[in-house]
Amino acid sequence: MKNGTVFIFGALLIFSLFFGVFISTVQASTVNTSFSGVSITPKTAAFGQKITIIANISPAPPSGYSYHGIQFNVIDINGNYRLIGVNNTQPGTGTFYFSWIPDIRGTYLCNFTCPGETFVGNTYTRCQSDGSFFVDSSLPTPTPTLSPVTTPEPTPTSTNTSTPKLETSLSVNYQSSTTYSNFKENIQGTLTSKNACLSDSPILLSYSVDGGNSWASLTFVSTDNTGAFQAVWTPLVTGNYFLKATYEGNSEFAFASTIVNFAVLPFQDDSVFSVASNSSVTALAFNSTTQELNFKVNGETGTTAYVNIYISKSMMSDASNLKVYFDKELLQPVTQSIGDSWLVSFTYHHSVHAVALAFNSAISNTQTQTRNLQYIATGLACAIFIFALVVVPLKRKAKLLNVPN
């Protein structure tokens, strides 16, 4: 009877272990998705010409269902990371469409991201695909003109002849170095009006170290014949900065101004982390023990935001191990190699958010192992309970039957 009891308990223990592993496997089961084709037409476009994108996600969702929230993002020649649009696939298929008229010339890198969904109990994973297209800079730039004005009748009784100014758009972006001894910020931007570049226009660059309460002039630059401008700035200390680009306008074009926030964090003797965003960036910190970079972003609710993070390759040699968590949810960013740095970029909707970058996958592996151990522990508890409920009473009954009269 003793050997039988041991056999039963061993069988229950083995069953519980397999039961725990089975539950963890079922819990983690997913359907892996991928982009099976992205068509961008035309690959080389004239300025002002529409770009059409047709793409497909495989496998297709179940009949009647669609993948939702597919993002189309671009990085233009000035390094600006922008969300162009969000779309869904056709019901029962993985096909979706985008169309867009690029607003500046040059090469565009584009990214398509499907956030993943759950259909009829199955989890379809997040996936992304990259592409590029080119807007031909050799074609003549259309010059913005006012609406045609006919010669008025000679009625000199009115002196109000003002014409509404044309709206202008001013963009600015950083490209940061990641070495402390030679730290600098490459500032780039463009000035446009109705998709036309404005050349030989004065731009004032200024910065603030007190959250925008006061501003100090940095430099005065002019746009070139493509509407672009650039400057190089070496901040004296690390910390948080606001940078503002201002175009005062003239009799024909309206005033324009834009602000970019960036934070610089030193690490060890010759490395820095740099974060640039149109959100306010706070609480930037690096934990060398866990190899995590953390910060918070905040902006006007309902608007679209971006983040560009520069990380030295001496700190992270392989970007494939990088995990980005946005409010503790795993995010799929766009990662580019730029010289001795990695540029990590993504977009989001403004509010207060917490961002964490783990330079290796230890966090996710630990979470998975912990979850599996919880399932196995549950199985062991079930085995002990069954043993106490079934095997122990049988053993007692056997002893009673063996008691002599």
C-alpha positions as CSV (number, residue, x, y, z in Angstrom):
1,M,0.0,0.0,0.0
2,K,2.9,2.3,0.8
3,N,4.4,1.8,-2.7
4,G,1.0,2.4,-4.3
5,T,0.6,5.7,-2.4
6,V,4.0,6.9,-3.5
7,F,3.1,5.9,-7.1
8,I,-0.2,7.9,-6.9
9,F,1.5,10.9,-5.4
10,G,4.3,10.8,-8.0
11,A,1.8,10.6,-10.9
12,L,-0.2,13.5,-9.5
13,L,3.0,15.6,-9.2
14,I,4.0,14.9,-12.8
15,F,0.5,15.6,-14.0
16,S,0.5,19.0,-12.1
17,L,3.8,20.0,-13.6
18,F,2.6,19.2,-17.1
19,F,-0.7,20.9,-16.3
20,G,1.1,24.1,-15.2
21,V,3.3,24.1,-18.3
22,F,0.2,23.4,-20.5
23,I,-1.7,26.4,-19.0
24,S,1.3,28.7,-19.5
25,T,1.6,27.6,-23.1
26,V,-2.0,28.1,-23.8
27,Q,-1.9,31.5,-22.1
28,A,1.0,32.6,-24.3
29,S,-0.4,31.2,-27.6
30,T,-0.5,33.8,-30.4
31,V,-0.9,34.1,-34.1
32,N,2.2,35.8,-35.6
33,T,1.4,38.5,-38.2
34,S,3.6,40.1,-40.8
35,F,3.4,42.5,-43.7
36,S,3.4,40.3,-46.8
37,G,3.8,43.2,-49.2
38,V,4.0,47.0,-49.3
39,S,3.5,48.9,-52.6
40,I,4.5,52.6,-52.8
41,T,3.5,54.4,-56.0
42,P,5.4,56.2,-57.4
43,K,8.7,55.5,-55.8
44,T,10.1,58.7,-57.2
45,A,7.5,61.5,-57.2
46,A,7.4,65.1,-58.4
47,F,6.9,67.7,-55.8
48,G,3.1,68.1,-55.2
49,Q,2.4,64.6,-56.6
50,K,0.3,62.2,-54.5
51,I,1.9,59.0,-53.0
52,T,-0.4,55.9,-52.9
53,I,0.4,53.0,-50.5
54,I,-1.3,49.6,-50.8
55,A,-0.2,47.0,-48.2
56,N,-1.3,43.6,-46.9
57,I,-1.0,41.9,-43.5
58,S,-0.8,38.1,-43.3
59,P,-2.6,36.1,-42.1
60,A,-5.9,37.9,-42.8
61,P,-8.2,38.4,-39.8
62,P,-11.3,36.1,-39.5
63,S,-14.2,36.8,-41.8
64,G,-16.0,40.0,-40.9
65,Y,-13.1,41.3,-38.8
66,S,-10.5,44.0,-39.5
67,Y,-7.1,45.0,-38.2
68,H,-7.5,48.5,-36.6
69,G,-5.2,51.4,-35.9
70,I,-2.6,50.8,-38.6
71,Q,-0.2,53.8,-38.5
72,F,1.6,55.3,-41.4
73,N,4.7,57.3,-40.2
74,V,7.4,59.0,-42.1
75,I,10.9,60.5,-41.3
76,D,11.7,63.2,-43.8
77,I,15.1,64.5,-45.0
78,N,15.3,66.9,-42.0
79,G,14.8,64.0,-39.5
80,N,11.2,65.0,-38.6
81,Y,9.2,62.0,-37.4
82,R,5.6,62.4,-38.3
83,L,2.4,60.4,-38.0
84,I,0.7,60.8,-41.4
85,G,-2.5,58.7,-40.9
86,V,-4.2,55.8,-39.3
87,N,-6.3,53.3,-41.2
88,N,-8.0,49.8,-40.9
89,T,-7.9,46.8,-43.2
90,Q,-10.8,45.8,-45.3
91,P,-13.2,43.4,-43.4
92,G,-12.0,39.8,-43.7
93,T,-8.8,40.8,-45.5
94,G,-5.4,42.2,-44.5
95,T,-5.4,44.9,-47.1
96,F,-5.3,48.6,-46.3
97,Y,-4.6,51.9,-48.2
98,F,-3.0,55.3,-47.6
99,S,-2.5,58.3,-49.8
100,W,-0.6,61.5,-49.1
101,I,1.0,64.5,-50.8
102,P,4.6,65.0,-49.4
103,D,5.2,68.6,-48.3
104,I,9.0,68.8,-48.8
105,R,11.5,67.4,-51.2
106,G,14.1,64.6,-50.6
107,T,14.1,61.0,-49.4
108,Y,11.4,59.8,-47.0
109,L,11.7,56.7,-44.8
110,C,8.3,55.3,-43.9
111,N,7.1,52.9,-41.3
112,F,3.8,50.9,-41.1
113,T,2.8,49.5,-37.8
114,C,-0.2,47.2,-36.9
115,P,-0.7,47.2,-33.1
116,G,-2.2,43.7,-33.1
117,E,-5.6,42.6,-31.9
118,T,-7.6,39.7,-30.3
119,F,-10.2,38.0,-32.5
120,V,-12.4,35.1,-31.2
121,G,-10.0,34.3,-28.4
122,N,-6.8,34.3,-30.6
123,T,-4.2,37.1,-30.1
124,Y,-2.7,38.4,-33.4
125,T,0.7,40.0,-32.7
126,R,2.0,43.5,-33.5
127,C,4.0,43.8,-36.8
128,Q,5.7,46.5,-38.8
129,S,7.2,47.1,-42.1
130,D,9.5,49.8,-43.5
131,G,9.8,51.4,-46.9
132,S,11.0,54.6,-48.7
133,F,10.3,56.9,-51.5
134,F,11.8,60.0,-53.0
135,V,10.4,63.4,-54.0
136,D,12.5,64.8,-56.9
137,S,14.3,67.9,-55.9
138,S,15.4,68.7,-59.5
139,L,11.9,69.9,-60.5
140,P,11.3,73.6,-60.2
141,T,9.8,74.8,-56.9
142,P,6.4,76.4,-57.4
143,T,6.5,80.0,-56.1
144,P,3.5,80.9,-53.9
145,T,1.5,83.6,-55.4
146,L,-1.5,85.6,-54.3
147,S,-4.9,85.0,-55.9
148,P,-5.2,86.9,-59.2
149,V,-6.4,90.4,-58.6
150,T,-8.2,92.3,-61.4
151,T,-7.7,96.0,-61.9
152,P,-10.2,97.7,-59.7
153,E,-12.6,100.4,-60.9
154,P,-11.3,103.9,-59.8
155,T,-13.2,104.2,-56.5
156,P,-10.6,105.8,-54.2
157,T,-13.1,106.2,-51.4
158,S,-11.8,103.2,-49.4
159,T,-8.3,102.9,-47.9
160,N,-8.8,99.2,-46.6
161,T,-6.8,97.3,-49.3
162,S,-5.1,94.7,-47.0
163,T,-4.8,91.2,-48.3
164,P,-4.9,88.1,-45.9
165,K,-1.4,86.7,-45.4
166,L,-0.5,83.3,-46.6
167,E,-0.2,80.7,-43.8
168,T,3.3,79.4,-43.2
169,S,4.6,76.2,-41.6
170,L,7.9,76.0,-39.7
171,S,9.4,72.6,-38.6
172,V,12.6,72.0,-36.6
173,N,14.4,68.9,-35.5
174,Y,17.6,67.9,-33.6
175,Q,20.3,65.4,-34.4
176,S,22.3,64.8,-31.2
177,S,25.8,63.4,-30.7
178,T,26.2,60.9,-27.9
179,T,29.8,61.7,-26.7
180,Y,30.1,64.1,-23.8
181,S,33.5,65.5,-24.8
182,N,32.3,66.5,-28.2
183,F,28.6,67.0,-27.5
184,K,26.6,69.1,-30.0
185,E,23.1,69.5,-31.4
186,N,22.6,69.7,-35.1
187,I,19.5,71.8,-35.6
188,Q,17.7,71.5,-38.9
189,G,14.4,72.8,-40.1
190,T,12.2,74.0,-43.1
191,L,9.9,76.9,-43.8
192,T,7.0,76.3,-46.2
193,S,3.8,77.8,-47.3
194,K,1.1,75.8,-49.1
195,N,3.6,73.0,-49.9
196,A,6.0,75.5,-51.4
197,C,9.5,76.2,-49.9
198,L,10.3,79.8,-48.8
199,S,13.9,80.7,-49.6
200,D,16.1,83.5,-48.2
201,S,13.8,83.9,-45.1
202,P,15.2,84.9,-41.7
203,I,14.8,82.4,-38.8
204,L,15.6,83.3,-35.2
205,L,16.7,80.4,-33.0
206,S,16.5,80.9,-29.2
207,Y,16.6,78.7,-26.2
208,S,15.2,78.6,-22.6
209,V,16.4,76.8,-19.5
210,D,13.5,77.7,-17.3
211,G,10.6,76.0,-19.1
212,G,9.9,78.8,-21.5
213,N,9.6,81.7,-18.9
214,S,12.5,83.5,-20.5
215,W,14.4,83.1,-23.8
216,A,18.0,83.8,-24.9
217,S,18.9,84.3,-28.5
218,L,21.0,81.5,-30.0
219,T,21.6,82.5,-33.6
220,F,20.1,84.1,-36.7
221,V,20.0,82.0,-39.9
222,S,18.4,82.2,-43.3
223,T,16.6,79.5,-45.4
224,D,18.3,78.2,-48.6
225,N,16.7,77.7,-52.0
226,T,14.9,74.6,-50.7
227,G,13.4,76.4,-47.6
228,A,15.8,74.6,-45.3
229,F,18.0,76.0,-42.5
230,Q,20.5,74.5,-40.1
231,A,22.8,75.4,-37.2
232,V,25.1,73.7,-34.8
233,W,24.8,74.3,-31.0
234,T,27.0,73.1,-28.2
235,P,25.0,73.5,-24.9
236,L,27.3,74.5,-22.0
237,V,25.7,72.0,-19.5
238,T,23.5,68.9,-19.6
239,G,19.8,69.2,-18.5
240,N,16.5,70.2,-19.9
241,Y,16.1,72.8,-22.7
242,F,13.5,74.4,-24.9
243,L,14.5,75.4,-28.4
244,K,12.3,77.9,-30.4
245,A,12.5,78.7,-34.1
246,T,10.7,81.9,-35.1
247,Y,9.8,83.4,-38.5
248,E,8.5,86.9,-38.1
249,G,6.7,86.9,-41.5
250,N,6.3,89.8,-43.9
251,S,3.6,91.6,-45.9
252,E,2.9,88.4,-47.9
253,F,3.5,85.5,-45.4
254,A,2.3,85.0,-41.9
255,F,4.2,84.7,-38.6
256,A,5.3,81.1,-37.6
257,S,7.0,79.7,-34.5
258,T,7.6,76.2,-33.2
259,I,9.2,74.8,-30.0
260,V,11.1,71.5,-29.4
261,N,11.9,70.2,-26.0
262,F,15.0,68.1,-25.3
263,A,16.8,66.7,-22.3
264,V,20.4,65.6,-22.1
265,L,21.6,63.1,-19.4
266,P,25.4,62.4,-18.9
267,F,26.5,58.8,-18.2
268,Q,30.0,57.7,-17.1
269,D,32.9,59.8,-18.5
270,D,32.1,60.2,-22.2
271,S,28.5,59.3,-23.0
272,V,25.2,61.1,-23.0
273,F,21.6,60.2,-23.6
274,S,19.5,62.8,-25.5
275,V,15.7,62.9,-25.9
276,A,14.0,65.4,-28.2
277,S,10.2,65.8,-28.4
278,N,7.4,68.2,-29.0
279,S,6.2,67.1,-25.5
280,S,7.7,68.3,-22.3
281,V,10.4,65.7,-21.2
282,T,10.9,65.2,-17.5
283,A,12.4,62.8,-15.0
284,L,15.1,61.5,-17.4
285,A,17.2,58.9,-15.6
286,F,19.3,55.9,-16.3
287,N,19.6,52.8,-14.0
288,S,23.0,51.2,-14.8
289,T,22.1,48.1,-12.7
290,T,18.9,47.2,-14.7
291,Q,20.1,48.9,-17.9
292,E,16.9,51.0,-18.1
293,L,16.4,54.5,-19.4
294,N,13.2,56.2,-18.0
295,F,11.5,59.5,-18.6
296,K,8.0,61.1,-18.7
297,V,6.4,63.1,-21.5
298,N,3.5,65.5,-21.2
299,G,1.6,67.7,-23.7
300,E,-1.8,69.1,-24.7
301,T,-4.3,66.2,-24.7
302,G,-5.6,65.2,-28.1
303,T,-2.6,66.3,-30.2
304,T,0.0,64.1,-31.8
305,A,3.5,63.9,-30.4
306,Y,6.8,62.3,-31.3
307,V,10.0,61.3,-29.4
308,N,13.5,61.0,-30.8
309,I,16.0,59.2,-28.5
310,Y,19.7,59.1,-29.2
311,I,21.7,56.2,-27.6
312,S,25.5,55.7,-28.0
313,K,26.5,52.4,-29.6
314,S,29.1,52.0,-26.9
315,M,26.1,51.7,-24.5
316,M,24.0,49.4,-26.7
317,S,25.9,47.6,-29.4
318,D,22.9,45.6,-30.7
319,A,19.5,47.4,-31.1
320,S,17.6,44.2,-31.6
321,N,17.7,43.6,-27.8
322,L,16.0,46.9,-27.1
323,K,12.6,46.9,-25.5
324,V,10.5,50.1,-25.4
325,Y,7.6,50.3,-22.9
326,F,5.0,53.0,-23.2
327,D,2.9,53.2,-20.0
328,K,4.1,49.6,-19.3
329,E,2.9,48.4,-22.7
330,L,5.4,47.0,-25.2
331,L,5.9,49.4,-28.1
332,Q,7.4,48.9,-31.5
333,P,9.6,51.9,-32.3
334,V,11.6,52.8,-35.5
335,T,15.3,52.3,-34.9
336,Q,18.0,53.7,-37.2
337,S,21.8,53.5,-37.1
338,I,23.3,57.0,-37.4
339,G,27.1,57.1,-37.1
340,D,28.1,56.0,-33.6
341,S,24.5,56.4,-32.3
342,W,21.1,54.7,-32.5
343,L,18.1,56.9,-33.2
344,V,14.9,55.4,-31.6
345,S,11.7,57.1,-32.6
346,F,7.9,56.7,-32.1
347,T,4.7,58.7,-32.1
348,Y,1.8,58.8,-29.7
349,H,-1.2,61.0,-28.6
350,H,-0.4,63.7,-26.1
351,S,-1.2,63.3,-22.4
352,V,1.0,62.3,-19.4
353,H,2.9,59.1,-20.3
354,A,5.8,57.1,-18.8
355,V,8.5,55.7,-21.1
356,A,11.0,53.0,-20.3
357,L,13.8,51.6,-22.6
358,A,15.3,48.3,-21.5
359,F,18.7,47.7,-23.3
360,N,18.2,44.0,-23.1
361,S,15.2,41.6,-23.0
362,A,15.8,40.5,-19.3
363,I,12.7,42.3,-18.2
364,S,10.3,40.5,-20.5
365,N,12.1,37.1,-19.9
366,T,11.8,37.5,-16.2
367,Q,8.1,38.4,-16.4
368,T,7.5,35.3,-18.6
369,Q,9.4,33.0,-16.2
370,T,7.6,34.4,-13.2
371,R,4.2,33.8,-14.8
372,N,5.2,30.2,-15.7
373,L,6.4,29.6,-12.2
374,Q,3.0,30.8,-10.9
375,Y,1.2,28.3,-13.1
376,I,3.5,25.5,-12.0
377,A,3.0,26.5,-8.3
378,T,-0.8,26.4,-8.9
379,G,-0.4,22.9,-10.3
380,L,1.6,21.7,-7.3
381,A,-1.0,23.1,-4.9
382,C,-3.7,21.2,-6.8
383,A,-1.6,18.0,-6.5
384,I,-1.2,18.4,-2.7
385,F,-4.9,19.2,-2.3
386,I,-5.9,16.0,-4.3
387,F,-3.4,14.0,-2.2
388,A,-4.9,15.2,1.0
389,L,-8.4,14.7,-0.2
390,V,-8.1,11.2,-1.8
391,V,-4.9,9.4,-0.9
392,V,-4.8,10.1,2.9
393,P,-8.3,8.9,3.6
394,L,-7.6,5.7,1.6
395,K,-4.5,5.1,3.6
396,R,-6.4,5.5,6.9
397,K,-9.1,3.1,5.6
398,A,-6.4,0.5,4.8
399,K,-5.0,0.8,8.3
400,L,-8.4,0.2,9.8
401,L,-9.0,-2.9,7.7
402,N,-5.7,-4.3,8.9
403,V,-6.4,-3.9,12.6
404,P,-6.8,-7.4,14.2
405,N,-10.0,-8.3,16.1
